[in-house]
Amino acid sequence: MISWFRQIDDAKSSLEVVAITRDYLATWTPSEIARLPERCRPGRLRDETDVENLHGMLVEEYRTSRATGDDLKALQELTSILVRASIRIAELAEDGAKGTASGSPPDGPAKSASADN
């Protein structure tokens, strides 16, 4: 799990965080996902909002859960990854806002919307 945390921490964009989180979830078997309470089983993660929504549901479930054993372990593990992903998305948004506010161009080359690219 440490390598997943490292990948999230090294992500350069929020969509990269979403992709890493999606890849992590793909490693879960159907029986592992079934250990989670039904209302917070992960669905399709398309964007940052999906990560944030799942994060919120998991944290709320963890806060009120009476799960034990492997069910609790599954809930803790998924909650940990989603917390880390949400934090990284917030950091990247903050970094982007600072870059915009200071007049600095965003990281990476600028892309034109024109058709001649």
N, CA, C and O atoms as a GROMACS GRO file, in nm:
protein
  468
    1MET      N    1   0.082  -0.119   0.000
    1MET     CA    2   0.000   0.000   0.000
    1MET      C    3   0.087   0.126   0.000
    1MET      O    4   0.045   0.231  -0.048
    2ILE      N    5   0.205   0.114   0.053
    2ILE     CA    6   0.296   0.229   0.057
    2ILE      C    7   0.324   0.281  -0.083
    2ILE      O    8   0.332   0.402  -0.103
    3SER      N    9   0.341   0.192  -0.181
    3SER     CA   10   0.371   0.238  -0.317
    3SER      C   11   0.253   0.316  -0.376
    3SER      O   12   0.274   0.408  -0.455
    4TRP      N   13   0.129   0.279  -0.340
    4TRP     CA   14   0.014   0.355  -0.387
    4TRP      C   15   0.015   0.495  -0.327
    4TRP      O   16  -0.014   0.592  -0.396
    5PHE      N   17   0.049   0.506  -0.199
    5PHE     CA   18   0.060   0.637  -0.136
    5PHE      C   19   0.166   0.721  -0.207
    5PHE      O   20   0.145   0.839  -0.233
    6ARG      N   21   0.278   0.660  -0.237
    6ARG     CA   22   0.388   0.731  -0.304
    6ARG      C   23   0.344   0.780  -0.442
    6ARG      O   24   0.372   0.894  -0.480
    7GLN      N   25   0.274   0.694  -0.515
    7GLN     CA   26   0.226   0.735  -0.647
    7GLN      C   27   0.130   0.853  -0.637
    7GLN      O   28   0.137   0.946  -0.716
    8ILE      N   29   0.041   0.848  -0.540
    8ILE     CA   30  -0.053   0.960  -0.520
    8ILE      C   31   0.024   1.086  -0.484
    8ILE      O   32  -0.004   1.193  -0.539
    9ASP      N   33   0.119   1.075  -0.393
    9ASP     CA   34   0.196   1.192  -0.351
    9ASP      C   35   0.279   1.251  -0.464
    9ASP      O   36   0.306   1.371  -0.466
   10ASP      N   37   0.320   1.167  -0.560
   10ASP     CA   38   0.401   1.212  -0.673
   10ASP      C   39   0.319   1.261  -0.792
   10ASP      O   40   0.375   1.312  -0.889
   11ALA      N   41   0.188   1.247  -0.785
   11ALA     CA   42   0.102   1.286  -0.896
   11ALA      C   43   0.117   1.436  -0.925
   11ALA      O   44   0.127   1.517  -0.833
   12LYS      N   45   0.117   1.470  -1.052
   12LYS     CA   46   0.136   1.609  -1.093
   12LYS      C   47   0.005   1.680  -1.127
   12LYS      O   48   0.003   1.802  -1.146
   13SER      N   49  -0.104   1.604  -1.134
   13SER     CA   50  -0.234   1.666  -1.162
   13SER      C   51  -0.343   1.590  -1.088
   13SER      O   52  -0.325   1.475  -1.048
   14SER      N   53  -0.454   1.656  -1.070
   14SER     CA   54  -0.564   1.590  -1.000
   14SER      C   55  -0.619   1.473  -1.081
   14SER      O   56  -0.662   1.373  -1.023
   15LEU      N   57  -0.619   1.485  -1.212
   15LEU     CA   58  -0.666   1.372  -1.294
   15LEU      C   59  -0.570   1.253  -1.285
   15LEU      O   60  -0.613   1.138  -1.298
   16GLU      N   61  -0.443   1.279  -1.262
   16GLU     CA   62  -0.348   1.170  -1.240
   16GLU      C   63  -0.380   1.101  -1.107
   16GLU      O   64  -0.370   0.978  -1.097
   17VAL      N   65  -0.418   1.178  -1.006
   17VAL     CA   66  -0.459   1.119  -0.878
   17VAL      C   67  -0.581   1.030  -0.899
   17VAL      O   68  -0.588   0.919  -0.844
   18VAL      N   69  -0.676   1.077  -0.977
   18VAL     CA   70  -0.797   0.998  -1.005
   18VAL      C   71  -0.758   0.868  -1.074
   18VAL      O   72  -0.809   0.762  -1.038
   19ALA      N   73  -0.668   0.874  -1.172
   19ALA     CA   74  -0.626   0.754  -1.245
   19ALA      C   75  -0.555   0.655  -1.152
   19ALA      O   76  -0.579   0.535  -1.162
   20ILE      N   77  -0.470   0.704  -1.064
   20ILE     CA   78  -0.400   0.617  -0.970
   20ILE      C   79  -0.499   0.551  -0.876
   20ILE      O   80  -0.490   0.431  -0.848
   21THR      N   81  -0.595   0.628  -0.828
   21THR     CA   82  -0.697   0.574  -0.738
   21THR      C   83  -0.779   0.468  -0.810
   21THR      O   84  -0.812   0.365  -0.753
   22ARG      N   85  -0.812   0.495  -0.934
   22ARG     CA   86  -0.888   0.399  -1.015
   22ARG      C   87  -0.807   0.270  -1.034
   22ARG      O   88  -0.862   0.160  -1.025
   23ASP      N   89  -0.677   0.283  -1.061
   23ASP     CA   90  -0.589   0.166  -1.076
   23ASP      C   91  -0.583   0.086  -0.946
   23ASP      O   92  -0.584  -0.037  -0.947
   24TYR      N   93  -0.575   0.157  -0.835
   24TYR     CA   94  -0.573   0.089  -0.705
   24TYR      C   95  -0.700   0.009  -0.685
   24TYR      O   96  -0.696  -0.107  -0.644
   25LEU      N   97  -0.814   0.071  -0.713
   25LEU     CA   98  -0.942   0.002  -0.695
   25LEU      C   99  -0.953  -0.120  -0.785
   25LEU      O  100  -1.021  -0.217  -0.750
   26ALA      N  101  -0.888  -0.117  -0.899
   26ALA     CA  102  -0.892  -0.232  -0.991
   26ALA      C  103  -0.822  -0.354  -0.932
   26ALA      O  104  -0.842  -0.466  -0.979
   27THR      N  105  -0.739  -0.333  -0.830
   27THR     CA  106  -0.670  -0.446  -0.767
   27THR      C  107  -0.758  -0.519  -0.666
   27THR      O  108  -0.725  -0.628  -0.621
   28TRP      N  109  -0.870  -0.459  -0.631
   28TRP     CA  110  -0.963  -0.519  -0.535
   28TRP      C  111  -1.047  -0.626  -0.604
   28TRP      O  112  -1.097  -0.604  -0.714
   29THR      N  113  -1.061  -0.738  -0.540
   29THR     CA  114  -1.146  -0.845  -0.594
   29THR      C  115  -1.291  -0.816  -0.558
   29THR      O  116  -1.319  -0.740  -0.465
   30PRO      N  117  -1.384  -0.877  -0.631
   30PRO     CA  118  -1.526  -0.859  -0.594
   30PRO      C  119  -1.556  -0.899  -0.449
   30PRO      O  120  -1.639  -0.836  -0.384
   31SER      N  121  -1.489  -1.003  -0.400
   31SER     CA  122  -1.515  -1.043  -0.260
   31SER      C  123  -1.461  -0.940  -0.161
   31SER      O  124  -1.519  -0.922  -0.053
   32GLU      N  125  -1.352  -0.873  -0.195
   32GLU     CA  126  -1.299  -0.767  -0.108
   32GLU      C  127  -1.394  -0.647  -0.107
   32GLU      O  128  -1.421  -0.589  -0.002
   33ILE      N  129  -1.444  -0.611  -0.223
   33ILE     CA  130  -1.537  -0.499  -0.233
   33ILE      C  131  -1.666  -0.531  -0.158
   33ILE      O  132  -1.728  -0.443  -0.098
   34ALA      N  133  -1.707  -0.657  -0.162
   34ALA     CA  134  -1.829  -0.699  -0.093
   34ALA      C  135  -1.818  -0.684   0.059
   34ALA      O  136  -1.919  -0.680   0.128
   35ARG      N  137  -1.696  -0.676   0.111
   35ARG     CA  138  -1.676  -0.656   0.255
   35ARG      C  139  -1.714  -0.514   0.298
   35ARG      O  140  -1.739  -0.490   0.416
   36LEU      N  141  -1.718  -0.423   0.204
   36LEU     CA  142  -1.751  -0.284   0.234
   36LEU      C  143  -1.902  -0.268   0.249
   36LEU      O  144  -1.979  -0.340   0.184
   37PRO      N  145  -1.945  -0.175   0.333
   37PRO     CA  146  -2.089  -0.146   0.339
   37PRO      C  147  -2.137  -0.106   0.199
   37PRO      O  148  -2.068  -0.036   0.126
   38GLU      N  149  -2.254  -0.151   0.164
   38GLU     CA  150  -2.305  -0.132   0.028
   38GLU      C  151  -2.306   0.014  -0.016
   38GLU      O  152  -2.272   0.044  -0.131
   39ARG      N  153  -2.343   0.105   0.072
   39ARG     CA  154  -2.356   0.245   0.031
   39ARG      C  155  -2.223   0.313  -0.002
   39ARG      O  156  -2.221   0.419  -0.064
   40CYS      N  157  -2.112   0.253   0.040
   40CYS     CA  158  -1.984   0.317   0.008
   40CYS      C  159  -1.892   0.226  -0.075
   40CYS      O  160  -1.770   0.241  -0.072
   41ARG      N  161  -1.952   0.136  -0.147
   41ARG     CA  162  -1.873   0.057  -0.243
   41ARG      C  163  -1.841   0.146  -0.362
   41ARG      O  164  -1.928   0.216  -0.413
   42PRO      N  165  -1.716   0.142  -0.405
   42PRO     CA  166  -1.676   0.234  -0.513
   42PRO      C  167  -1.745   0.202  -0.645
   42PRO      O  168  -1.758   0.086  -0.684
   43GLY      N  169  -1.786   0.306  -0.710
   43GLY     CA  170  -1.838   0.295  -0.846
   43GLY      C  171  -1.732   0.345  -0.941
   43GLY      O  172  -1.612   0.334  -0.914
   44ARG      N  173  -1.774   0.397  -1.048
   44ARG     CA  174  -1.682   0.449  -1.149
   44ARG      C  175  -1.624   0.584  -1.102
   44ARG      O  176  -1.699   0.674  -1.064
   45LEU      N  177  -1.493   0.596  -1.106
   45LEU     CA  178  -1.427   0.722  -1.072
   45LEU      C  179  -1.388   0.793  -1.200
   45LEU      O  180  -1.296   0.750  -1.270
   46ARG      N  181  -1.457   0.902  -1.231
   46ARG     CA  182  -1.431   0.976  -1.354
   46ARG      C  183  -1.348   1.102  -1.331
   46ARG      O  184  -1.268   1.142  -1.416
   47ASP      N  185  -1.369   1.164  -1.214
   47ASP     CA  186  -1.302   1.292  -1.191
   47ASP      C  187  -1.284   1.315  -1.042
   47ASP      O  188  -1.314   1.229  -0.959
   48GLU      N  189  -1.234   1.434  -1.009
   48GLU     CA  190  -1.204   1.468  -0.871
   48GLU      C  191  -1.328   1.464  -0.783
   48GLU      O  192  -1.320   1.426  -0.666
   49THR      N  193  -1.442   1.504  -0.838
   49THR     CA  194  -1.566   1.504  -0.761
   49THR      C  195  -1.603   1.363  -0.717
   49THR      O  196  -1.649   1.343  -0.604
   50ASP      N  197  -1.583   1.265  -0.804
   50ASP     CA  198  -1.612   1.127  -0.768
   50ASP      C  199  -1.522   1.080  -0.654
   50ASP      O  200  -1.567   1.010  -0.564
   51VAL      N  201  -1.395   1.119  -0.658
   51VAL     CA  202  -1.302   1.084  -0.550
   51VAL      C  203  -1.347   1.151  -0.421
   51VAL      O  204  -1.351   1.086  -0.316
   52GLU      N  205  -1.381   1.278  -0.427
   52GLU     CA  206  -1.424   1.351  -0.308
   52GLU      C  207  -1.553   1.292  -0.250
   52GLU      O  208  -1.566   1.280  -0.128
   53ASN      N  209  -1.647   1.257  -0.335
   53ASN     CA  210  -1.772   1.199  -0.287
   53ASN      C  211  -1.750   1.065  -0.219
   53ASN      O  212  -1.806   1.039  -0.112
   54LEU      N  213  -1.671   0.979  -0.280
   54LEU     CA  214  -1.641   0.849  -0.220
   54LEU      C  215  -1.565   0.868  -0.089
   54LEU      O  216  -1.592   0.799   0.009
   55HIS      N  217  -1.472   0.961  -0.087
   55HIS     CA  218  -1.397   0.992   0.034
   55HIS      C  219  -1.492   1.030   0.147
   55HIS      O  220  -1.480   0.978   0.258
   56GLY      N  221  -1.587   1.119   0.119
   56GLY     CA  222  -1.682   1.162   0.220
   56GLY      C  223  -1.768   1.048   0.272
   56GLY      O  224  -1.790   1.036   0.392
   57MET      N  225  -1.816   0.964   0.182
   57MET     CA  226  -1.898   0.849   0.224
   57MET      C  227  -1.818   0.752   0.310
   57MET      O  228  -1.868   0.700   0.410
   58LEU      N  229  -1.692   0.726   0.271
   58LEU     CA  230  -1.609   0.634   0.347
   58LEU      C  231  -1.578   0.687   0.487
   58LEU      O  232  -1.584   0.613   0.585
   59VAL      N  233  -1.544   0.813   0.495
   59VAL     CA  234  -1.512   0.873   0.626
   59VAL      C  235  -1.633   0.868   0.717
   59VAL      O  236  -1.622   0.834   0.834
   60GLU      N  237  -1.750   0.902   0.663
   60GLU     CA  238  -1.872   0.897   0.743
   60GLU      C  239  -1.902   0.754   0.788
   60GLU      O  240  -1.938   0.731   0.904
   61GLU      N  241  -1.887   0.658   0.698
   61GLU     CA  242  -1.912   0.518   0.733
   61GLU      C  243  -1.811   0.471   0.838
   61GLU      O  244  -1.848   0.402   0.933
   62TYR      N  245  -1.685   0.509   0.821
   62TYR     CA  246  -1.582   0.469   0.916
   62TYR      C  247  -1.612   0.527   1.055
   62TYR      O  248  -1.592   0.460   1.157
   63ARG      N  249  -1.659   0.649   1.057
   63ARG     CA  250  -1.690   0.717   1.183
   63ARG      C  251  -1.801   0.647   1.259
   63ARG      O  252  -1.798   0.642   1.382
   64THR      N  253  -1.898   0.591   1.188
   64THR     CA  254  -2.014   0.531   1.254
   64THR      C  255  -2.015   0.378   1.249
   64THR      O  256  -2.106   0.315   1.302
   65SER      N  257  -1.914   0.320   1.187
   65SER     CA  258  -1.914   0.176   1.164
   65SER      C  259  -1.898   0.094   1.292
   65SER      O  260  -1.831   0.135   1.387
   66ARG      N  261  -1.961  -0.020   1.290
   66ARG     CA  262  -1.943  -0.119   1.396
   66ARG      C  263  -1.875  -0.244   1.338
   66ARG      O  264  -1.877  -0.350   1.400
   67ALA      N  265  -1.816  -0.228   1.220
   67ALA     CA  266  -1.749  -0.340   1.153
   67ALA      C  267  -1.630  -0.388   1.236
   67ALA      O  268  -1.570  -0.312   1.311
   68THR      N  269  -1.599  -0.515   1.219
   68THR     CA  270  -1.484  -0.575   1.286
   68THR      C  271  -1.411  -0.665   1.187
   68THR      O  272  -1.460  -0.691   1.077
   69GLY      N  273  -1.296  -0.712   1.227
   69GLY     CA  274  -1.221  -0.809   1.148
   69GLY      C  275  -1.188  -0.763   1.007
   69GLY      O  276  -1.149  -0.648   0.986
   70ASP      N  277  -1.206  -0.853   0.911
   70ASP     CA  278  -1.171  -0.824   0.772
   70ASP      C  279  -1.258  -0.714   0.712
   70ASP      O  280  -1.212  -0.639   0.626
   71ASP      N  281  -1.382  -0.704   0.757
   71ASP     CA  282  -1.470  -0.597   0.708
   71ASP      C  283  -1.415  -0.460   0.749
   71ASP      O  284  -1.412  -0.367   0.668
   72LEU      N  285  -1.372  -0.449   0.873
   72LEU     CA  286  -1.313  -0.324   0.921
   72LEU      C  287  -1.181  -0.296   0.850
   72LEU      O  288  -1.153  -0.181   0.814
   73LYS      N  289  -1.102  -0.399   0.831
   73LYS     CA  290  -0.972  -0.381   0.762
   73LYS      C  291  -0.993  -0.328   0.620
   73LYS      O  292  -0.921  -0.238   0.577
   74ALA      N  293  -1.091  -0.382   0.548
   74ALA     CA  294  -1.120  -0.334   0.413
   74ALA      C  295  -1.164  -0.188   0.415
   74ALA      O  296  -1.119  -0.108   0.333
   75LEU      N  297  -1.250  -0.154   0.509
   75LEU     CA  298  -1.298  -0.016   0.521
   75LEU      C  299  -1.182   0.078   0.554
   75LEU      O  300  -1.172   0.186   0.497
   76GLN      N  301  -1.095   0.038   0.645
   76GLN     CA  302  -0.980   0.120   0.682
   76GLN      C  303  -0.885   0.140   0.564
   76GLN      O  304  -0.837   0.251   0.540
   77GLU      N  305  -0.859   0.033   0.492
   77GLU     CA  306  -0.764   0.041   0.381
   77GLU      C  307  -0.814   0.134   0.271
   77GLU      O  308  -0.740   0.220   0.223
   78LEU      N  309  -0.940   0.117   0.232
   78LEU     CA  310  -0.994   0.202   0.126
   78LEU      C  311  -1.006   0.346   0.173
   78LEU      O  312  -0.979   0.439   0.097
   79THR      N  313  -1.047   0.365   0.296
   79THR     CA  314  -1.057   0.501   0.351
   79THR      C  315  -0.920   0.569   0.349
   79THR      O  316  -0.910   0.687   0.315
   80SER      N  317  -0.816   0.497   0.387
   80SER     CA  318  -0.680   0.554   0.388
   80SER      C  319  -0.638   0.604   0.250
   80SER      O  320  -0.584   0.714   0.237
   81ILE      N  321  -0.662   0.524   0.149
   81ILE     CA  322  -0.625   0.564   0.012
   81ILE      C  323  -0.705   0.685  -0.033
   81ILE      O  324  -0.650   0.778  -0.092
   82LEU      N  325  -0.835   0.685  -0.005
   82LEU     CA  326  -0.919   0.796  -0.049
   82LEU      C  327  -0.888   0.924   0.027
   82LEU      O  328  -0.897   1.033  -0.030
   83VAL      N  329  -0.852   0.913   0.153
   83VAL     CA  330  -0.810   1.032   0.228
   83VAL      C  331  -0.683   1.089   0.164
   83VAL      O  332  -0.674   1.210   0.142
   84ARG      N  333  -0.588   1.003   0.135
   84ARG     CA  334  -0.462   1.048   0.075
   84ARG      C  335  -0.488   1.111  -0.062
   84ARG      O  336  -0.429   1.215  -0.094
   85ALA      N  337  -0.574   1.050  -0.142
   85ALA     CA  338  -0.606   1.104  -0.274
   85ALA      C  339  -0.674   1.240  -0.262
   85ALA      O  340  -0.642   1.332  -0.338
   86SER      N  341  -0.766   1.254  -0.169
   86SER     CA  342  -0.836   1.381  -0.150
   86SER      C  343  -0.741   1.491  -0.106
   86SER      O  344  -0.751   1.605  -0.152
   87ILE      N  345  -0.650   1.458  -0.018
   87ILE     CA  346  -0.550   1.556   0.027
   87ILE      C  347  -0.465   1.601  -0.090
   87ILE      O  348  -0.438   1.720  -0.105
   88ARG      N  349  -0.421   1.506  -0.173
   88ARG     CA  350  -0.335   1.541  -0.287
   88ARG      C  351  -0.411   1.627  -0.388
   88ARG      O  352  -0.354   1.721  -0.443
   89ILE      N  353  -0.537   1.595  -0.412
   89ILE     CA  354  -0.617   1.677  -0.503
   89ILE      C  355  -0.628   1.819  -0.449
   89ILE      O  356  -0.617   1.915  -0.526
   90ALA      N  357  -0.649   1.835  -0.320
   90ALA     CA  358  -0.657   1.968  -0.258
   90ALA      C  359  -0.524   2.041  -0.270
   90ALA      O  360  -0.521   2.161  -0.299
   91GLU      N  361  -0.413   1.971  -0.248
   91GLU     CA  362  -0.281   2.033  -0.262
   91GLU      C  363  -0.258   2.083  -0.404
   91GLU      O  364  -0.210   2.195  -0.424
   92LEU      N  365  -0.294   2.001  -0.500
   92LEU     CA  366  -0.274   2.039  -0.640
   92LEU      C  367  -0.363   2.158  -0.678
   92LEU      O  368  -0.321   2.245  -0.753
   93ALA      N  369  -0.485   2.161  -0.626
   93ALA     CA  370  -0.574   2.274  -0.652
   93ALA      C  371  -0.517   2.401  -0.590
   93ALA      O  372  -0.523   2.508  -0.651
   94GLU      N  373  -0.463   2.390  -0.471
   94GLU     CA  374  -0.404   2.505  -0.403
   94GLU      C  375  -0.282   2.554  -0.480
   94GLU      O  376  -0.264   2.675  -0.499
   95ASP      N  377  -0.198   2.461  -0.524
   95ASP     CA  378  -0.080   2.498  -0.603
   95ASP      C  379  -0.121   2.568  -0.732
   95ASP      O  380  -0.058   2.665  -0.774
   96GLY      N  381  -0.227   2.518  -0.795
   96GLY     CA  382  -0.276   2.579  -0.919
   96GLY      C  383  -0.331   2.718  -0.894
   96GLY      O  384  -0.310   2.808  -0.976
   97ALA      N  385  -0.399   2.737  -0.783
   97ALA     CA  386  -0.454   2.869  -0.750
   97ALA      C  387  -0.342   2.968  -0.720
   97ALA      O  388  -0.351   3.085  -0.757
   98LYS      N  389  -0.237   2.922  -0.654
   98LYS     CA  390  -0.123   3.010  -0.625
   98LYS      C  391  -0.054   3.052  -0.753
   98LYS      O  392  -0.016   3.168  -0.768
   99GLY      N  393  -0.038   2.958  -0.846
   99GLY     CA  394   0.026   2.988  -0.974
   99GLY      C  395  -0.055   3.088  -1.054
   99GLY      O  396   0.002   3.177  -1.117
  100THR      N  397  -0.185   3.074  -1.052
  100THR     CA  398  -0.274   3.165  -1.124
  100THR      C  399  -0.275   3.302  -1.057
  100THR      O  400  -0.272   3.404  -1.125
  101ALA      N  401  -0.280   3.303  -0.925
  101ALA     CA  402  -0.287   3.430  -0.852
  101ALA      C  403  -0.158   3.511  -0.867
  101ALA      O  404  -0.163   3.634  -0.870
  102SER      N  405  -0.045   3.443  -0.877
  102SER     CA  406   0.081   3.515  -0.886
  102SER      C  407   0.114   3.557  -1.029
  102SER      O  408   0.214   3.625  -1.052
  103GLY      N  409   0.030   3.516  -1.123
  103GLY     CA  410   0.058   3.551  -1.262
  103GLY      C  411   0.153   3.455  -1.328
  103GLY      O  412   0.185   3.471  -1.446
  104SER      N  413   0.199   3.356  -1.256
  104SER     CA  414   0.289   3.257  -1.313
  104SER      C  415   0.213   3.164  -1.404
  104SER      O  416   0.098   3.129  -1.376
  105PRO      N  417   0.275   3.123  -1.514
  105PRO     CA  418   0.207   3.027  -1.601
  105PRO      C  419   0.200   2.891  -1.533
  105PRO      O  420   0.284   2.860  -1.449
  106PRO      N  421   0.101   2.810  -1.566
  106PRO     CA  422   0.094   2.676  -1.509
  106PRO      C  423   0.212   2.593  -1.553
  106PRO      O  424   0.278   2.624  -1.652
  107ASP      N  425   0.240   2.485  -1.478
  107ASP     CA  426   0.349   2.396  -1.515
  107ASP      C  427   0.322   2.334  -1.650
  107ASP      O  428   0.207   2.306  -1.685
  108GLY      N  429   0.427   2.313  -1.727
  108GLY     CA  430   0.414   2.247  -1.855
  108GLY      C  431   0.391   2.345  -1.966
  108GLY      O  432   0.364   2.463  -1.942
  109PRO      N  433   0.402   2.297  -2.089
  109PRO     CA  434   0.386   2.387  -2.204
  109PRO      C  435   0.241   2.428  -2.223
  109PRO      O  436   0.149   2.352  -2.194
  110ALA      N  437   0.224   2.548  -2.271
  110ALA     CA  438   0.090   2.597  -2.300
  110ALA      C  439   0.041   2.531  -2.428
  110ALA      O  440   0.120   2.507  -2.520
  111LYS      N  441  -0.087   2.503  -2.435
  111LYS     CA  442  -0.145   2.442  -2.554
  111LYS      C  443  -0.246   2.539  -2.614
  111LYS      O  444  -0.325   2.601  -2.544
  112SER      N  445  -0.241   2.549  -2.742
  112SER     CA  446  -0.333   2.634  -2.812
  112SER      C  447  -0.456   2.556  -2.853
  112SER      O  448  -0.450   2.436  -2.879
  113ALA      N  449  -0.567   2.625  -2.856
  113ALA     CA  450  -0.691   2.561  -2.897
  113ALA      C  451  -0.707   2.563  -3.049
  113ALA      O  452  -0.804   2.509  -3.102
  114SER      N  453  -0.613   2.625  -3.118
  114SER     CA  454  -0.627   2.634  -3.262
  114SER      C  455  -0.607   2.498  -3.329
  114SER      O  456  -0.545   2.409  -3.272
  115ALA      N  457  -0.660   2.486  -3.448
  115ALA     CA  458  -0.658   2.358  -3.520
  115ALA      C  459  -0.521   2.327  -3.579
  115ALA      O  460  -0.497   2.214  -3.620
  116ASP      N  461  -0.430   2.425  -3.586
  116ASP     CA  462  -0.302   2.400  -3.651
  116ASP      C  463  -0.200   2.336  -3.561
  116ASP      O  464  -0.082   2.332  -3.598
  117ASN      N  465  -0.235   2.286  -3.446
  117ASN     CA  466  -0.141   2.216  -3.356
  117ASN      C  467  -0.121   2.075  -3.400
  117ASN      O  468  -0.046   2.001  -3.337
   0.00000   0.00000   0.00000
